[in-house]
């Protein structure tokens, strides 16, 4: 039985990564893959440097601990665009690891066509991220125009200490994205 890991990521704190993990574990079983680890980003993590579990996954891939990474969809890996997705896919491939997407069955296709499709998937993920940001900004502008004050109440303070931003992900260094 070949070894695999699951990588899941949520977009908002209201979502549960377990929804992806549950389906991916069943998918792995159907394919005869043994899931040896689950890497789940439980906080909003799409911005550069916030995907600590993905960075840990890449470090473990380098050590040869598994052969496959299972994801719900490629946009779970990155929303930074084609170069980011391709860089990650190539880095993992250099360690002998293949990424398989539950929602994009073509990730199992051999050859150069898959590279073109990875680039398109990365572009689509970035466009969706930009559209979501534009919708959020439009909603905030509408609420402000209606006279609603946004943000913390005057004089409010943090209830707990904020974490420092984590370092850039190693697979993005040198790509112009990190």
N, C-alpha and C positions, 0 to 999 in steps of 0.2 A: 504494500500500500504506500502511495506517495504522500509526502507531507505537504500540508498547506496551512496558511494562516488566514484569518479573516481581518479585514480592515473596514471599520465603519466610522462614519462621521455624521454628526447632526448639524443643521444650519441654525437652529435656534435652541434656546434652553428649554423650550416647551416640548421638544421632540425627544424620543427615546431611541438610542442606538440599538437597543435590544431588538427592535422590530427588524432591522437589517440583519443582525447577527443570527436570529432564529431561522430566517429563510436561508441564509448562506450556509448554516450548519447542515440543514436538510439537503441543500444542493450539493454540498461536498460529499455527503453520504451517498447520494445517488451516483456520483461520479467515482466512487471508490477512493476518495481522498481522506486522509486522516488529518483532522484539524488539531494542530499542536499548540496554537496560541490565538488569542483574539486581541486585537489592538483597536480600542474604541476611543474616539475623541468625544468626550461627554460635554464639552463646552463649545460654544460657537468658535470654530477654529479655521475658517477659510482664509483668514489673512496670513500673509507670509510670517513665518516664525512661530505661529501658534499651534502647529500640528506636531506636538511633542510625541504622540504615539506613532505617527508616521515616521518621524526621525528615528525612533527606537526600532521600528520595523526595518528600516533601511540598514541600520547597524547590524541587526540580527541576520538579515539577508546576506550581508557581506561575509558572515561567519558560516554560511551554508546550512543554516538550520532548517530550511524548508525549500520546496520547489515551486510553489504556487502562492499567489496572493489573490484572495477572492474578495471582490467588492460588489456592492449592490449596483453601482454605476460609476463610470469613470469620473464624473464630476465630484464624487466623494473624495477622490485623490487630490484634486486641485481645481480651482476656478480661475487660475491665473492665465490660462490660455494654452495654445498649442505647444509652445516651447517648453512650458513647465511640465505638461503631461509627457511629451516626448523625452525630455531629459530624465524624468523619473523612470519611465518604461525602459529606456536604454541603460540606465544605471542598474536597475534590477536585473535586466537581461545579462549584463556583464557579470553578475553574480550567479547566473544560471537560474534565475527566478522569472516565471511568467505570470503576468497579471491577467486574471480572467474576470470578466464583468457579467453578472447575472442578467443585466438588462441589455447588454450589447454582445450578442452571441458571436459576432464577427471577431472578437478579441482572440478567438481560438484559431483564426485563419492564419496560415503560414504565409510568408513572403512579404513583399514590399507594399502590397495593397493595404495591409493592416496598418502600416505607418501612416499612410495618407488618412485612413479612417481615424486613427488616434489624433492626428492633427485637427481634423474636423471636429471630433468630440471635444477637444480642448477649447477650440474656438467657440463652440456652442455653449460650453459651460461658462466661459468668460462673458459671453453676450447675455446669458440668463442672469448672471451675477450683476452685470451693469443695469439690466432692466429692473431687477429687484431694487437696486439702489435708487434708480430714478423714480420708481413708484413710491418708495419711502420718502424721498425728498419732496415729491409733489404733495404727499399727504401731510408732511410737516409744514410746508408752506401754506396749505389750505387751513390747517388748524391755527397757525400763527395769524393768518389774515382774519380769522374769526375772533381774534383777541385772546386766545388761550395762551397762558404763560407755560412754556415747556421747561423741562429740567428740574433740578432740585429746588426745594423751597429755599428762600434766602436764609443763610446761616446754617444750613444742613452740613453735616460732616460724615465721612465714611465710618461705618460701624466696624469694619475690620480692615486691616492693613492690606493695601493692594500689592499684588505680585508684580515683580519686575518682569519686563518683556524677555522672553527666551531668545537665545541666539538664533541666527538664521539657520535654516535647514541645510545640512551639508550637501544634499543633492542639487540645491539651487545655486550654490556658490559657483561663480564663473559663468553663469548663464545670463547675467544681467538682471535676474529676477530676485536675487538674494541680497 
